[in-house]
Every structure is written in C-alpha cells, then in structure tokens.
Amino acid sequence: MKKIFFVYLLLASQAALSAPNGAQLLFACEDALQNGFHSERGMLCIWYVTPCDCNFGNRKDLPRVCLPKQAQHEDLAELVIIGLREQITLQIETAEMAANTILAETYPCTDQSRNN
C-alpha cells in the first residue's frame, strides 16, 4: 500500500510540474534497468511501461496497449528503451504517448487480447 501511495504521490507531483517526455522516460528506464526499479526513476519507468487499457475511449489519440498478464516490467522497459533509441522523434512526445506507441507495436489490443 505504501508503494502505491508513493507512486501516486510521485506522479501527482510530476503532473503538477509537467508530464515527462520520451527522453526523460528513456533516462528513467535506463537507470531503472541498471539500478533496480526501486527509485523514483524506477517507479516512473514502471508507471509508463505498464499502461492499462482501462481508460479505453477517453483518449483517442493514444495507441491502445493490451499487455499479457505475464508481462514483466524489465522486459517492457527494454522494449521502450530500444524503441526510444530507434524512433528519436518519440523522445519529444509525452512519456505516455511514447511508451504507448512503442508497446502497441508488440501488444496491440484485439478482442482476444482483452481476455488475456
């Protein structure tokens, strides 16, 4: 419960300042993979590389991502890091848009994926 509260506080403070962009997400995820996912950067990385499809329909501009239940945040972080390095223009997008764009290529939502 403390972890969830901490993540909520971190994200609320981030939102108050400004949403992180793809370059900041790249930095956070690289740091998290090297040093564990326990720091603020690690929590930030986990938040953006594990999007849920629970807000489907609210943001039509975001690519939909349907992660399988067994998806590990380390693997997702690696996918996002690779994607941000290869698609440099995503580094100026919001972290949410960048991560969703990259992850939607591997984990698009289909009728079948929503049941996994």
Biopython code that builds the backbone (N, CA, C, O; Angstrom):
import numpy as np
from Bio.PDB.StructureBuilder import StructureBuilder

atoms = [
    (1, "MET", "N", (0.824, -1.187, 0.000)),
    (1, "MET", "CA", (0.000, 0.000, 0.000)),
    (1, "MET", "C", (0.872, 1.255, 0.000)),
    (1, "MET", "O", (0.557, 2.234, -0.677)),
    (2, "LYS", "N", (1.976, 1.223, 0.766)),
    (2, "LYS", "CA", (2.876, 2.368, 0.790)),
    (2, "LYS", "C", (3.449, 2.626, -0.597)),
    (2, "LYS", "O", (3.610, 3.772, -1.015)),
    (3, "LYS", "N", (3.754, 1.536, -1.305)),
    (3, "LYS", "CA", (4.336, 1.659, -2.649)),
    (3, "LYS", "C", (3.353, 2.357, -3.589)),
    (3, "LYS", "O", (3.737, 3.240, -4.357)),
    (4, "ILE", "N", (2.106, 1.962, -3.523)),
    (4, "ILE", "CA", (1.095, 2.564, -4.388)),
    (4, "ILE", "C", (0.936, 4.042, -4.047)),
    (4, "ILE", "O", (0.838, 4.880, -4.942)),
    (5, "PHE", "N", (0.911, 4.360, -2.763)),
    (5, "PHE", "CA", (0.792, 5.751, -2.345)),
    (5, "PHE", "C", (1.987, 6.558, -2.831)),
    (5, "PHE", "O", (1.832, 7.690, -3.289)),
    (6, "PHE", "N", (3.191, 5.971, -2.729)),
    (6, "PHE", "CA", (4.397, 6.654, -3.183)),
    (6, "PHE", "C", (4.328, 6.935, -4.681)),
    (6, "PHE", "O", (4.639, 8.041, -5.125)),
    (7, "VAL", "N", (3.925, 5.945, -5.447)),
    (7, "VAL", "CA", (3.814, 6.126, -6.899)),
    (7, "VAL", "C", (2.783, 7.202, -7.206)),
    (7, "VAL", "O", (3.007, 8.050, -8.070)),
    (8, "TYR", "N", (1.666, 7.172, -6.512)),
    (8, "TYR", "CA", (0.639, 8.183, -6.721)),
    (8, "TYR", "C", (1.185, 9.575, -6.420)),
    (8, "TYR", "O", (0.972, 10.510, -7.191)),
    (9, "LEU", "N", (1.887, 9.709, -5.298)),
    (9, "LEU", "CA", (2.479, 10.991, -4.931)),
    (9, "LEU", "C", (3.493, 11.447, -5.956)),
    (9, "LEU", "O", (3.520, 12.618, -6.333)),
    (10, "LEU", "N", (4.327, 10.525, -6.408)),
    (10, "LEU", "CA", (5.334, 10.844, -7.412)),
    (10, "LEU", "C", (4.680, 11.339, -8.687)),
    (10, "LEU", "O", (5.090, 12.348, -9.259)),
    (11, "LEU", "N", (3.675, 10.629, -9.120)),
    (11, "LEU", "CA", (3.014, 11.003, -10.365)),
    (11, "LEU", "C", (2.229, 12.305, -10.220)),
    (11, "LEU", "O", (2.185, 13.110, -11.151)),
    (12, "ALA", "N", (1.625, 12.511, -9.083)),
    (12, "ALA", "CA", (0.894, 13.755, -8.864)),
    (12, "ALA", "C", (1.856, 14.937, -8.868)),
    (12, "ALA", "O", (1.545, 15.991, -9.424)),
    (13, "SER", "N", (3.017, 14.766, -8.253)),
    (13, "SER", "CA", (3.989, 15.865, -8.244)),
    (13, "SER", "C", (4.565, 16.076, -9.640)),
    (13, "SER", "O", (4.810, 17.215, -10.038)),
    (14, "GLN", "N", (4.782, 15.008, -10.382)),
    (14, "GLN", "CA", (5.254, 15.128, -11.758)),
    (14, "GLN", "C", (4.234, 15.872, -12.608)),
    (14, "GLN", "O", (4.591, 16.749, -13.396)),
    (15, "ALA", "N", (2.965, 15.519, -12.446)),
    (15, "ALA", "CA", (1.915, 16.148, -13.240)),
    (15, "ALA", "C", (1.787, 17.625, -12.905)),
    (15, "ALA", "O", (1.491, 18.445, -13.774)),
    (16, "ALA", "N", (2.010, 17.957, -11.641)),
    (16, "ALA", "CA", (1.911, 19.355, -11.236)),
    (16, "ALA", "C", (2.985, 20.186, -11.919)),
    (16, "ALA", "O", (2.744, 21.340, -12.274)),
    (17, "LEU", "N", (4.160, 19.618, -12.103)),
    (17, "LEU", "CA", (5.239, 20.343, -12.753)),
    (17, "LEU", "C", (5.067, 20.270, -14.263)),
    (17, "LEU", "O", (4.867, 21.288, -14.925)),
    (18, "SER", "N", (5.144, 19.098, -14.783)),
    (18, "SER", "CA", (4.884, 18.823, -16.187)),
    (18, "SER", "C", (5.053, 17.334, -16.400)),
    (18, "SER", "O", (5.806, 16.666, -15.692)),
    (19, "ALA", "N", (4.347, 16.835, -17.379)),
    (19, "ALA", "CA", (4.456, 15.415, -17.684)),
    (19, "ALA", "C", (5.828, 15.150, -18.296)),
    (19, "ALA", "O", (6.322, 15.954, -19.087)),
    (20, "PRO", "N", (6.449, 14.020, -17.931)),
    (20, "PRO", "CA", (7.749, 13.710, -18.515)),
    (20, "PRO", "C", (7.612, 13.416, -20.007)),
    (20, "PRO", "O", (6.560, 12.984, -20.477)),
    (21, "ASN", "N", (8.684, 13.655, -20.730)),
    (21, "ASN", "CA", (8.676, 13.350, -22.162)),
    (21, "ASN", "C", (9.408, 12.035, -22.405)),
    (21, "ASN", "O", (9.899, 11.399, -21.473)),
    (22, "GLY", "N", (9.471, 11.645, -23.663)),
    (22, "GLY", "CA", (10.105, 10.387, -24.019)),
    (22, "GLY", "C", (11.578, 10.328, -23.644)),
    (22, "GLY", "O", (12.069, 9.272, -23.244)),
    (23, "ALA", "N", (12.292, 11.445, -23.768)),
    (23, "ALA", "CA", (13.715, 11.468, -23.404)),
    (23, "ALA", "C", (13.879, 11.227, -21.907)),
    (23, "ALA", "O", (14.792, 10.515, -21.491)),
    (24, "GLN", "N", (13.008, 11.812, -21.101)),
    (24, "GLN", "CA", (13.072, 11.595, -19.651)),
    (24, "GLN", "C", (12.701, 10.157, -19.301)),
    (24, "GLN", "O", (13.262, 9.579, -18.370)),
    (25, "LEU", "N", (11.767, 9.583, -20.038)),
    (25, "LEU", "CA", (11.406, 8.182, -19.831)),
    (25, "LEU", "C", (12.576, 7.277, -20.194)),
    (25, "LEU", "O", (12.857, 6.310, -19.486)),
    (26, "LEU", "N", (13.250, 7.582, -21.283)),
    (26, "LEU", "CA", (14.431, 6.812, -21.687)),
    (26, "LEU", "C", (15.469, 6.823, -20.572)),
    (26, "LEU", "O", (15.994, 5.772, -20.204)),
    (27, "PHE", "N", (15.765, 7.988, -20.040)),
    (27, "PHE", "CA", (16.732, 8.119, -18.953)),
    (27, "PHE", "C", (16.285, 7.337, -17.722)),
    (27, "PHE", "O", (17.079, 6.620, -17.112)),
    (28, "ALA", "N", (15.011, 7.477, -17.359)),
    (28, "ALA", "CA", (14.486, 6.795, -16.177)),
    (28, "ALA", "C", (14.556, 5.277, -16.331)),
    (28, "ALA", "O", (14.936, 4.577, -15.393)),
    (29, "CYS", "N", (14.195, 4.769, -17.496)),
    (29, "CYS", "CA", (14.191, 3.317, -17.710)),
    (29, "CYS", "C", (15.609, 2.757, -17.812)),
    (29, "CYS", "O", (15.872, 1.653, -17.335)),
    (30, "GLU", "N", (16.515, 3.498, -18.422)),
    (30, "GLU", "CA", (17.915, 3.049, -18.454)),
    (30, "GLU", "C", (18.464, 2.962, -17.031)),
    (30, "GLU", "O", (19.127, 1.988, -16.674)),
    (31, "ASP", "N", (18.188, 3.970, -16.234)),
    (31, "ASP", "CA", (18.624, 3.978, -14.837)),
    (31, "ASP", "C", (17.983, 2.826, -14.062)),
    (31, "ASP", "O", (18.653, 2.144, -13.287)),
    (32, "ALA", "N", (16.695, 2.614, -14.273)),
    (32, "ALA", "CA", (15.974, 1.552, -13.566)),
    (32, "ALA", "C", (16.538, 0.175, -13.895)),
    (32, "ALA", "O", (16.681, -0.662, -13.003)),
    (33, "LEU", "N", (16.858, -0.069, -15.154)),
    (33, "LEU", "CA", (17.421, -1.367, -15.526)),
    (33, "LEU", "C", (18.801, -1.576, -14.906)),
    (33, "LEU", "O", (19.157, -2.700, -14.553)),
    (34, "GLN", "N", (19.569, -0.516, -14.774)),
    (34, "GLN", "CA", (20.909, -0.629, -14.205)),
    (34, "GLN", "C", (20.896, -0.710, -12.683)),
    (34, "GLN", "O", (21.726, -1.394, -12.084)),
    (35, "ASN", "N", (19.947, -0.009, -12.060)),
    (35, "ASN", "CA", (19.974, 0.144, -10.611)),
    (35, "ASN", "C", (18.749, -0.402, -9.891)),
    (35, "ASN", "O", (18.568, -0.152, -8.699)),
    (36, "GLY", "N", (17.933, -1.124, -10.581)),
    (36, "GLY", "CA", (16.713, -1.631, -9.963)),
    (36, "GLY", "C", (15.580, -0.639, -10.129)),
    (36, "GLY", "O", (15.795, 0.516, -10.496)),
    (37, "PHE", "N", (14.410, -1.090, -9.863)),
    (37, "PHE", "CA", (13.213, -0.289, -10.092)),
    (37, "PHE", "C", (12.662, 0.290, -8.789)),
    (37, "PHE", "O", (11.455, 0.496, -8.662)),
    (38, "HIS", "N", (13.541, 0.551, -7.824)),
    (38, "HIS", "CA", (13.088, 0.982, -6.505)),
    (38, "HIS", "C", (13.154, 2.488, -6.308)),
    (38, "HIS", "O", (12.559, 3.004, -5.362)),
    (39, "SER", "N", (13.849, 3.196, -7.160)),
    (39, "SER", "CA", (13.986, 4.643, -7.022)),
    (39, "SER", "C", (12.803, 5.356, -7.672)),
    (39, "SER", "O", (11.916, 4.721, -8.241)),
    (40, "GLU", "N", (12.806, 6.684, -7.578)),
    (40, "GLU", "CA", (11.763, 7.463, -8.250)),
    (40, "GLU", "C", (11.794, 7.225, -9.752)),
    (40, "GLU", "O", (10.748, 7.120, -10.393)),
    (41, "ARG", "N", (12.992, 7.140, -10.306)),
    (41, "ARG", "CA", (13.098, 6.873, -11.752)),
    (41, "ARG", "C", (12.538, 5.500, -12.090)),
    (41, "ARG", "O", (11.856, 5.322, -13.099)),
    (42, "GLY", "N", (12.835, 4.539, -11.234)),
    (42, "GLY", "CA", (12.311, 3.193, -11.450)),
    (42, "GLY", "C", (10.800, 3.154, -11.418)),
    (42, "GLY", "O", (10.170, 2.506, -12.253)),
    (43, "MET", "N", (10.220, 3.845, -10.458)),
    (43, "MET", "CA", (8.761, 3.902, -10.349)),
    (43, "MET", "C", (8.154, 4.618, -11.560)),
    (43, "MET", "O", (7.114, 4.207, -12.075)),
    (44, "LEU", "N", (8.810, 5.686, -12.006)),
    (44, "LEU", "CA", (8.341, 6.412, -13.176)),
    (44, "LEU", "C", (8.364, 5.494, -14.398)),
    (44, "LEU", "O", (7.412, 5.461, -15.179)),
    (45, "CYS", "N", (9.449, 4.758, -14.552)),
    (45, "CYS", "CA", (9.565, 3.836, -15.679)),
    (45, "CYS", "C", (8.455, 2.793, -15.630)),
    (45, "CYS", "O", (7.778, 2.557, -16.631)),
    (46, "ILE", "N", (8.268, 2.174, -14.479)),
    (46, "ILE", "CA", (7.228, 1.146, -14.347)),
    (46, "ILE", "C", (5.861, 1.715, -14.705)),
    (46, "ILE", "O", (5.082, 1.070, -15.408)),
    (47, "TRP", "N", (5.571, 2.910, -14.227)),
    (47, "TRP", "CA", (4.258, 3.516, -14.482)),
    (47, "TRP", "C", (3.986, 3.616, -15.986)),
    (47, "TRP", "O", (2.901, 3.258, -16.445)),
    (48, "TYR", "N", (4.954, 4.095, -16.741)),
    (48, "TYR", "CA", (4.718, 4.332, -18.163)),
    (48, "TYR", "C", (4.867, 3.094, -19.030)),
    (48, "TYR", "O", (4.254, 3.026, -20.095)),
    (49, "VAL", "N", (5.665, 2.107, -18.610)),
    (49, "VAL", "CA", (5.829, 0.910, -19.449)),
    (49, "VAL", "C", (4.781, -0.156, -19.133)),
    (49, "VAL", "O", (4.771, -1.216, -19.759)),
    (50, "THR", "N", (3.910, 0.111, -18.179)),
    (50, "THR", "CA", (2.830, -0.828, -17.879)),
    (50, "THR", "C", (1.476, -0.131, -17.980)),
    (50, "THR", "O", (0.717, -0.100, -17.011)),
    (51, "PRO", "N", (1.175, 0.426, -19.148)),
    (51, "PRO", "CA", (-0.123, 1.099, -19.289)),
    (51, "PRO", "C", (-1.256, 0.083, -19.241)),
    (51, "PRO", "O", (-1.102, -1.063, -19.664)),
    (52, "CYS", "N", (-2.382, 0.517, -18.726)),
    (52, "CYS", "CA", (-3.550, -0.371, -18.764)),
    (52, "CYS", "C", (-4.492, 0.136, -19.850)),
    (52, "CYS", "O", (-4.421, 1.292, -20.269)),
    (53, "ASP", "N", (-5.347, -0.728, -20.282)),
    (53, "ASP", "CA", (-6.330, -0.364, -21.297)),
    (53, "ASP", "C", (-7.641, 0.021, -20.611)),
    (53, "ASP", "O", (-8.711, -0.017, -21.219)),
    (54, "CYS", "N", (-7.537, 0.390, -19.336)),
    (54, "CYS", "CA", (-8.735, 0.659, -18.545)),
    (54, "CYS", "C", (-9.422, 1.968, -18.916)),
    (54, "CYS", "O", (-10.597, 2.153, -18.600)),
    (55, "ASN", "N", (-8.719, 2.873, -19.573)),
    (55, "ASN", "CA", (-9.313, 4.149, -19.963)),
    (55, "ASN", "C", (-9.640, 4.195, -21.447)),
    (55, "ASN", "O", (-9.694, 5.270, -22.045)),
    (56, "PHE", "N", (-9.858, 3.035, -22.033)),
    (56, "PHE", "CA", (-10.171, 2.974, -23.452)),
    (56, "PHE", "C", (-11.343, 3.889, -23.772)),
    (56, "PHE", "O", (-12.391, 3.837, -23.128)),
    (57, "GLY", "N", (-11.144, 4.710, -24.760)),
    (57, "GLY", "CA", (-12.182, 5.620, -25.207)),
    (57, "GLY", "C", (-12.013, 7.035, -24.681)),
    (57, "GLY", "O", (-12.525, 7.982, -25.278)),
    (58, "ASN", "N", (-11.303, 7.193, -23.573)),
    (58, "ASN", "CA", (-11.101, 8.533, -23.019)),
    (58, "ASN", "C", (-10.080, 9.336, -23.810)),
    (58, "ASN", "O", (-10.237, 10.545, -23.977)),
    (59, "ARG", "N", (-9.053, 8.686, -24.291)),
    (59, "ARG", "CA", (-8.001, 9.363, -25.056)),
    (59, "ARG", "C", (-7.872, 8.672, -26.407)),
    (59, "ARG", "O", (-7.190, 7.655, -26.528)),
    (60, "LYS", "N", (-8.505, 9.207, -27.384)),
    (60, "LYS", "CA", (-8.492, 8.587, -28.715)),
    (60, "LYS", "C", (-7.155, 8.761, -29.423)),
    (60, "LYS", "O", (-6.875, 8.049, -30.387)),
    (61, "ASP", "N", (-6.316, 9.703, -28.959)),
    (61, "ASP", "CA", (-5.032, 9.934, -29.600)),
    (61, "ASP", "C", (-3.966, 8.926, -29.157)),
    (61, "ASP", "O", (-2.954, 8.760, -29.837)),
    (62, "LEU", "N", (-4.186, 8.255, -28.025)),
    (62, "LEU", "CA", (-3.201, 7.292, -27.532)),
    (62, "LEU", "C", (-3.399, 5.931, -28.187)),
    (62, "LEU", "O", (-4.518, 5.422, -28.240)),
    (63, "PRO", "N", (-2.314, 5.340, -28.688)),
    (63, "PRO", "CA", (-2.421, 3.970, -29.186)),
    (63, "PRO", "C", (-2.787, 3.035, -28.037)),
    (63, "PRO", "O", (-2.268, 3.177, -26.930)),
    (64, "ARG", "N", (-3.664, 2.097, -28.295)),
    (64, "ARG", "CA", (-4.083, 1.146, -27.264)),
    (64, "ARG", "C", (-3.033, 0.071, -27.077)),
    (64, "ARG", "O", (-2.437, -0.417, -28.037)),
    (65, "VAL", "N", (-2.820, -0.284, -25.830)),
    (65, "VAL", "CA", (-1.868, -1.330, -25.456)),
    (65, "VAL", "C", (-2.588, -2.319, -24.554)),
    (65, "VAL", "O", (-3.204, -1.930, -23.562)),
    (66, "CYS", "N", (-2.510, -3.593, -24.897)),
    (66, "CYS", "CA", (-3.086, -4.651, -24.067)),
    (66, "CYS", "C", (-1.968, -5.618, -23.710)),
    (66, "CYS", "O", (-1.594, -6.487, -24.497)),
    (67, "LEU", "N", (-1.451, -5.447, -22.512)),
    (67, "LEU", "CA", (-0.337, -6.284, -22.061)),
    (67, "LEU", "C", (-0.835, -7.643, -21.599)),
    (67, "LEU", "O", (-1.895, -7.742, -20.981)),
    (68, "PRO", "N", (-0.070, -8.698, -21.898)),
    (68, "PRO", "CA", (-0.427, -10.001, -21.337)),
    (68, "PRO", "C", (-0.151, -9.986, -19.837)),
    (68, "PRO", "O", (0.705, -9.235, -19.369)),
    (69, "LYS", "N", (-0.869, -10.807, -19.089)),
    (69, "LYS", "CA", (-0.712, -10.832, -17.630)),
    (69, "LYS", "C", (0.716, -11.160, -17.199)),
    (69, "LYS", "O", (1.159, -10.701, -16.146)),
    (70, "GLN", "N", (1.420, -11.922, -17.969)),
    (70, "GLN", "CA", (2.772, -12.337, -17.586)),
    (70, "GLN", "C", (3.851, -11.331, -17.971)),
    (70, "GLN", "O", (5.032, -11.597, -17.748)),
    (71, "ALA", "N", (3.493, -10.202, -18.533)),
    (71, "ALA", "CA", (4.481, -9.195, -18.946)),
    (71, "ALA", "C", (5.254, -8.678, -17.731)),
    (71, "ALA", "O", (4.664, -8.332, -16.707)),
    (72, "GLN", "N", (6.565, -8.633, -17.858)),
    (72, "GLN", "CA", (7.449, -8.169, -16.783)),
    (72, "GLN", "C", (7.920, -6.758, -17.092)),
    (72, "GLN", "O", (8.242, -6.446, -18.239)),
    (73, "HIS", "N", (7.962, -5.901, -16.072)),
    (73, "HIS", "CA", (8.342, -4.516, -16.335)),
    (73, "HIS", "C", (9.768, -4.383, -16.863)),
    (73, "HIS", "O", (10.059, -3.439, -17.597)),
    (74, "GLU", "N", (10.657, -5.298, -16.512)),
    (74, "GLU", "CA", (12.020, -5.250, -17.062)),
    (74, "GLU", "C", (11.999, -5.434, -18.582)),
    (74, "GLU", "O", (12.678, -4.712, -19.312)),
    (75, "ASP", "N", (11.218, -6.403, -19.043)),
    (75, "ASP", "CA", (11.115, -6.658, -20.488)),
    (75, "ASP", "C", (10.451, -5.488, -21.209)),
    (75, "ASP", "O", (10.872, -5.101, -22.299)),
    (76, "LEU", "N", (9.423, -4.935, -20.598)),
    (76, "LEU", "CA", (8.732, -3.796, -21.201)),
    (76, "LEU", "C", (9.643, -2.577, -21.252)),
    (76, "LEU", "O", (9.641, -1.836, -22.235)),
    (77, "ALA", "N", (10.420, -2.371, -20.195)),
    (77, "ALA", "CA", (11.367, -1.246, -20.171)),
    (77, "ALA", "C", (12.384, -1.396, -21.297)),
    (77, "ALA", "O", (12.713, -0.421, -21.972)),
    (78, "GLU", "N", (12.878, -2.605, -21.501)),
    (78, "GLU", "CA", (13.841, -2.830, -22.588)),
    (78, "GLU", "C", (13.216, -2.516, -23.939)),
    (78, "GLU", "O", (13.856, -1.888, -24.783)),
    (79, "LEU", "N", (11.979, -2.942, -24.156)),
    (79, "LEU", "CA", (11.290, -2.622, -25.417)),
    (79, "LEU", "C", (11.162, -1.115, -25.617)),
    (79, "LEU", "O", (11.389, -0.605, -26.714)),
    (80, "VAL", "N", (10.800, -0.415, -24.560)),
    (80, "VAL", "CA", (10.618, 1.033, -24.650)),
    (80, "VAL", "C", (11.956, 1.723, -24.889)),
    (80, "VAL", "O", (12.029, 2.663, -25.680)),
    (81, "ILE", "N", (13.005, 1.275, -24.224)),
    (81, "ILE", "CA", (14.339, 1.858, -24.428)),
    (81, "ILE", "C", (14.772, 1.692, -25.879)),
    (81, "ILE", "O", (15.224, 2.646, -26.513)),
    (82, "ILE", "N", (14.634, 0.490, -26.395)),
    (82, "ILE", "CA", (15.007, 0.233, -27.787)),
    (82, "ILE", "C", (14.183, 1.104, -28.728)),
    (82, "ILE", "O", (14.717, 1.708, -29.658)),
    (83, "GLY", "N", (12.877, 1.163, -28.478)),
    (83, "GLY", "CA", (12.004, 1.967, -29.324)),
    (83, "GLY", "C", (12.350, 3.451, -29.289)),
    (83, "GLY", "O", (12.327, 4.122, -30.321)),
    (84, "LEU", "N", (12.670, 3.961, -28.107)),
    (84, "LEU", "CA", (13.021, 5.379, -27.992)),
    (84, "LEU", "C", (14.358, 5.687, -28.657)),
    (84, "LEU", "O", (14.555, 6.785, -29.179)),
    (85, "ARG", "N", (15.265, 4.736, -28.640)),
    (85, "ARG", "CA", (16.551, 4.936, -29.319)),
    (85, "ARG", "C", (16.377, 4.883, -30.834)),
    (85, "ARG", "O", (17.036, 5.625, -31.561)),
    (86, "GLU", "N", (15.495, 4.012, -31.309)),
    (86, "GLU", "CA", (15.287, 3.856, -32.751)),
    (86, "GLU", "C", (14.374, 4.928, -33.329)),
    (86, "GLU", "O", (14.564, 5.356, -34.467)),
    (87, "GLN", "N", (13.392, 5.362, -32.560)),
    (87, "GLN", "CA", (12.426, 6.357, -33.025)),
    (87, "GLN", "C", (12.645, 7.652, -32.226)),
    (87, "GLN", "O", (11.866, 7.986, -31.334)),
    (88, "ILE", "N", (13.692, 8.350, -32.560)),
    (88, "ILE", "CA", (14.135, 9.512, -31.791)),
    (88, "ILE", "C", (13.037, 10.572, -31.674)),
    (88, "ILE", "O", (12.981, 11.284, -30.672)),
    (89, "THR", "N", (12.185, 10.687, -32.657)),
    (89, "THR", "CA", (11.130, 11.702, -32.593)),
    (89, "THR", "C", (10.167, 11.455, -31.427)),
    (89, "THR", "O", (9.507, 12.386, -30.966)),
    (90, "LEU", "N", (10.082, 10.222, -30.951)),
    (90, "LEU", "CA", (9.215, 9.935, -29.805)),
    (90, "LEU", "C", (9.776, 10.523, -28.507)),
    (90, "LEU", "O", (9.055, 10.633, -27.516)),
    (91, "GLN", "N", (11.049, 10.898, -28.508)),
    (91, "GLN", "CA", (11.646, 11.456, -27.304)),
    (91, "GLN", "C", (11.092, 12.835, -26.962)),
    (91, "GLN", "O", (11.218, 13.282, -25.822)),
    (92, "ILE", "N", (10.487, 13.508, -27.923)),
    (92, "ILE", "CA", (9.899, 14.817, -27.627)),
    (92, "ILE", "C", (8.404, 14.717, -27.323)),
    (92, "ILE", "O", (7.782, 15.701, -26.921)),
    (93, "GLU", "N", (7.837, 13.541, -27.514)),
    (93, "GLU", "CA", (6.430, 13.304, -27.170)),
    (93, "GLU", "C", (6.328, 13.106, -25.651)),
    (93, "GLU", "O", (7.344, 12.970, -24.970)),
    (94, "THR", "N", (5.119, 13.091, -25.135)),
    (94, "THR", "CA", (4.954, 12.782, -23.720)),
    (94, "THR", "C", (5.389, 11.333, -23.486)),
    (94, "THR", "O", (5.350, 10.508, -24.398)),
    (95, "ALA", "N", (5.796, 11.042, -22.274)),
    (95, "ALA", "CA", (6.203, 9.673, -21.942)),
    (95, "ALA", "C", (5.070, 8.689, -22.197)),
    (95, "ALA", "O", (5.301, 7.570, -22.656)),
    (96, "GLU", "N", (3.851, 9.108, -21.900)),
    (96, "GLU", "CA", (2.690, 8.254, -22.117)),
    (96, "GLU", "C", (2.515, 7.924, -23.600)),
    (96, "GLU", "O", (2.313, 6.767, -23.966)),
    (97, "MET", "N", (2.596, 8.947, -24.446)),
    (97, "MET", "CA", (2.447, 8.727, -25.881)),
    (97, "MET", "C", (3.593, 7.878, -26.417)),
    (97, "MET", "O", (3.368, 6.961, -27.207)),
    (98, "ALA", "N", (4.805, 8.173, -25.999)),
    (98, "ALA", "CA", (5.973, 7.433, -26.476)),
    (98, "ALA", "C", (5.879, 5.964, -26.100)),
    (98, "ALA", "O", (6.049, 5.092, -26.952)),
    (99, "ALA", "N", (5.612, 5.685, -24.837)),
    (99, "ALA", "CA", (5.541, 4.293, -24.384)),
    (99, "ALA", "C", (4.395, 3.555, -25.065)),
    (99, "ALA", "O", (4.570, 2.428, -25.528)),
    (100, "ASN", "N", (3.228, 4.183, -25.129)),
    (100, "ASN", "CA", (2.092, 3.515, -25.770)),
    (100, "ASN", "C", (2.350, 3.244, -27.249)),
    (100, "ASN", "O", (1.983, 2.184, -27.756)),
    (101, "THR", "N", (2.971, 4.182, -27.939)),
    (101, "THR", "CA", (3.273, 3.999, -29.359)),
    (101, "THR", "C", (4.192, 2.804, -29.555)),
    (101, "THR", "O", (3.972, 1.982, -30.444)),
    (102, "ILE", "N", (5.206, 2.712, -28.736)),
    (102, "ILE", "CA", (6.175, 1.619, -28.853)),
    (102, "ILE", "C", (5.546, 0.286, -28.460)),
    (102, "ILE", "O", (5.669, -0.701, -29.186)),
    (103, "LEU", "N", (4.882, 0.260, -27.327)),
    (103, "LEU", "CA", (4.318, -1.005, -26.833)),
    (103, "LEU", "C", (3.152, -1.503, -27.679)),
    (103, "LEU", "O", (2.921, -2.709, -27.758)),
    (104, "ALA", "N", (2.415, -0.595, -28.311)),
    (104, "ALA", "CA", (1.285, -1.002, -29.148)),
    (104, "ALA", "C", (1.739, -1.802, -30.365)),
    (104, "ALA", "O", (0.967, -2.576, -30.931)),
    (105, "GLU", "N", (2.995, -1.613, -30.762)),
    (105, "GLU", "CA", (3.519, -2.392, -31.894)),
    (105, "GLU", "C", (3.628, -3.870, -31.530)),
    (105, "GLU", "O", (3.392, -4.740, -32.369)),
    (106, "THR", "N", (3.982, -4.152, -30.285)),
    (106, "THR", "CA", (4.147, -5.539, -29.833)),
    (106, "THR", "C", (2.877, -6.076, -29.182)),
    (106, "THR", "O", (2.560, -7.260, -29.299)),
    (107, "TYR", "N", (2.153, -5.191, -28.492)),
    (107, "TYR", "CA", (0.972, -5.605, -27.722)),
    (107, "TYR", "C", (-0.273, -4.818, -28.131)),
    (107, "TYR", "O", (-0.860, -4.121, -27.304)),
    (108, "PRO", "N", (-0.677, -4.921, -29.390)),
    (108, "PRO", "CA", (-1.884, -4.201, -29.805)),
    (108, "PRO", "C", (-3.122, -4.846, -29.149)),
    (108, "PRO", "O", (-3.100, -6.021, -28.782)),
    (109, "CYS", "N", (-4.152, -4.087, -29.016)),
    (109, "CYS", "CA", (-5.400, -4.622, -28.447)),
    (109, "CYS", "C", (-6.220, -5.261, -29.554)),
    (109, "CYS", "O", (-6.439, -4.680, -30.617)),
    (110, "THR", "N", (-6.656, -6.451, -29.272)),
    (110, "THR", "CA", (-7.582, -7.162, -30.155)),
    (110, "THR", "C", (-8.677, -7.717, -29.235)),
    (110, "THR", "O", (-8.547, -7.673, -28.012)),
    (111, "ASP", "N", (-9.727, -8.224, -29.816)),
    (111, "ASP", "CA", (-10.792, -8.816, -28.986)),
    (111, "ASP", "C", (-10.204, -9.929, -28.128)),
    (111, "ASP", "O", (-10.596, -10.089, -26.972)),
    (112, "GLN", "N", (-9.277, -10.693, -28.674)),
    (112, "GLN", "CA", (-8.686, -11.808, -27.945)),
    (112, "GLN", "C", (-7.745, -11.320, -26.845)),
    (112, "GLN", "O", (-7.713, -11.911, -25.765)),
    (113, "SER", "N", (-6.977, -10.253, -27.096)),
    (113, "SER", "CA", (-6.006, -9.780, -26.110)),
    (113, "SER", "C", (-6.692, -9.196, -24.878)),
    (113, "SER", "O", (-6.102, -9.202, -23.798)),
    (114, "ARG", "N", (-7.895, -8.703, -25.005)),
    (114, "ARG", "CA", (-8.604, -8.120, -23.861)),
    (114, "ARG", "C", (-9.000, -9.185, -22.860)),
    (114, "ARG", "O", (-9.314, -8.866, -21.713)),
    (115, "ASN", "N", (-8.993, -10.443, -23.270)),
    (115, "ASN", "CA", (-9.371, -11.522, -22.364)),
    (115, "ASN", "C", (-8.165, -12.193, -21.717)),
    (115, "ASN", "O", (-8.347, -13.064, -20.866)),
    (116, "ASN", "N", (-6.953, -11.826, -22.085)),
    (116, "ASN", "CA", (-5.737, -12.457, -21.530)),
    (116, "ASN", "C", (-5.424, -11.944, -20.155)),
    (116, "ASN", "O", (-4.441, -12.367, -19.547)),
]
sb = StructureBuilder()
sb.init_structure("model")
sb.init_model(0)
sb.init_chain("A")
sb.init_seg("    ")
for serial, (resi, resn, name, xyz) in enumerate(atoms, 1):
    if name == "N":
        sb.init_residue(resn, " ", resi, " ")
    sb.init_atom(name, np.array(xyz, "f"), 0.0, 1.0, " ", f" {name:<3s}", serial, name[0])
structure = sb.get_structure()
